[in-house]
Amino acid sequence: MFTPHVTDDSRPPLRHLDRFTELWDPASYSGQAWIALSATQLEDDEARTAAQKRRILDGWIDLLSAGDAPITHLYLCSRVPQRLLDAVSGLPDLRYLAVKWGPYEDLGPLSDLHLIEALHLGGAARVTTLAPLRLLPDLVEVDLSNAFRLADFSGLGDLTALRYLTLGTGIGTDRLLHIPDLEWVRPLKHLHWFHLPGATIDSADLSPAADLPALAYFGAPLRSSWRSQVMALAERNPAFLDMAMEYQALEKG
């Protein structure tokens, strides 16, 4: 019988959502370091006409790209077009960036964020390469969802400071994210949390994750073909205990 082991302090750190100031009008920005920004998908009482909405988006792009906004934590909580993501490169003090979703595809502008520690990229359905992230060696946390066009995940293996990694799908899709194999995780000696919601490993070999010395949690959707492997790994590696318990609960149900 397996018992739960993952404590709250093992999970990716909360981002103190109460510290974010919610803004939609660039004229209302007054130097806040933590902002949750809605530059698109505005309500009619915020911007009624297409011209007004375009001015709001352009205003935020100008503000972010100017290079002098003291923003350290940014949540882009509405649709993110590429030119809005491009503007983020003008935030030299940025340590945390979360993107809700959008038609962005080029992560190149993020390579200028040399202080960035946590990166959440939601709805990344057009992203085809993670190469720009190789220039961000201080990344501790990466959360990437819906990257269905991504075939090569090896760039993440260069982020040797990573402690929290989530790869998978977000709410609202029934597609699987296919990850060819996990060989690229072997250099991640500090990885503590590895979560693959809505993902499958085509090679079906979980041993590269099991060999990580600091891993405390591994989670992925249950596959019948993985059961015996997970049960064996859980006997020697506590990171797989939660999955083993899920298999046991499913069998009892």
Buried (B, 14 or more C-beta within 10 A) or exposed (E): EBEEEBEEEEBBEEBEEEEBEEBBBBEEBEEBBBBBBBBBEBEEEEBEEEEEBEBBBBBBBEBBBEEEBEBBBBBBBBBBBBEBBBBBBBBBBBBBBBBBBBEBBBBBBBBBBEEBBBBBBBBBBBBBBBBBBBEBEEBBBBBBBBBBEBEEBBBBBBBEBBBBBBBBBBEEBEEEBEBEBBEBBBBBEBBBBBBBBBBBBEEEBBEBBBEBEEBBBBBBBEEEEBBEBBBBBBEEBBBBBBBBBBBBEEEEE
